[in-house]
């Protein structure tokens, strides 16, 4: 069993480590054998009457979790622009505090239990309350940053069929899905879309900052260009772009609206290799 668990742990780890592309979820196949090896080692360790290698880390973890509770409360007492949770999310702070204190209490019970199996049971159950409520207590700004759908839905009424949508390689998929559009242009890096953009009928969809500026007019314009990108990238572009007609910076994302040249609108909706979506 031990040899099987070691092979099970090692082979997926080595295989995915050798892959050129890596995602955090690739490590999931390694977790079951790691749990088997860890529990087997702990049971053999306890059979010899030893406890220190388990109880010391448990008490350290209890101190760390307790420190997190204190930091969370102190953070919520800070000015609004420095808080993790907004004022209307105080109930989340209370719920997180209860979950963390429950975690600390059960860790202390695990450290003091006489029977090693009870130690493991207390330790395994200790984060259960926190894990159960984690989904409900995520800070609103963090949820918006990781899931931009709510941010995009705010501006759905500003998007028409004639609006030229421009985004980055991170947000393009979300923009297409939420606005039901398949003609979104990319600004900057192609990223994972590089393969599709290599085709002749799609090359025009990747723009650099100069090409994007050529789509914009400083006059009133007949149409609109909506630039939806991350705040970090927008800071890079902002000094090179004219003042937008409308601008809103959310938690990590920016929706900026510019006036579009008439020729740009026509070229976007009827692109050809010679036009390349530019006037």
Secondary structure, 3 states (H helix, E strand, C coil): CHHHHHHHHHHHHHHHHCCCCCCHHHHHHHHHHHHHHHHHHHHHHHHCCCCHHHHHHHHHHHHHHHHHHHHHHHHHCCCHHHCCCCHHHHHHHHHHHHHHHHHHHHHHHHHHCCCHHHHHHHHHHCCHHHHHHCCCCCCHHHHHHHCCHHHHHCCHHHCCCCCEEEECCCCHHHHHHHHCCCCCEEECCCHHHHHHHCCCCCHHHEECHHHHHHHECCCCCCEEEEEEEEHHHHHHHHCCCCCCCEEEECCCEEEEEEEECHHHHHHHHCCCCCCCCCC
